[in-house]
């Protein structure tokens, strides 16, 4: 069975609902990870 998702991460402390709804989200998941402060592997 293929693994679809990477390791589970906790959300960055600076990632808030206000920040999520106040920006335009890129379609690329890697770019979303970078934009919202997730560690990129």
N, C-alpha and C positions, 0 to 999 in steps of 0.2 A: 504494500500500500504506500502510495506517495505521500510525503508530508507536505501539506499545503502551506501551513503557517510556520514562521520561525519561532524562536524561543519567546515565551511569554515575558512581557516587560510591564513595569509599572508606568503610569503616565507621569510625564514631567510635571513638577510642581507649578511651573508657570503656565501650564495649559489649563485654561479656565473656559467655562461656557461663554463668557463675554468674548474671549479671544476667538473661539471657534466660530461664533456667529458674525464676527465683525470683519472677517477676511474672506477673500475669494480662494476657494480650494483648488489646487492643481489636480489634474486628473491622474497624474503619475503617483503611485503610492510611495515610491522612494522620495520624491519631492515633498510629499505631505509629511513624511517622517522627518525630513530635514527642517521643513518650515515650522513644525510644531515641537521641535526639540527632542524627538526620540533619537536614541543612539542608533546610528546607521551601521549595519554590519556588512 
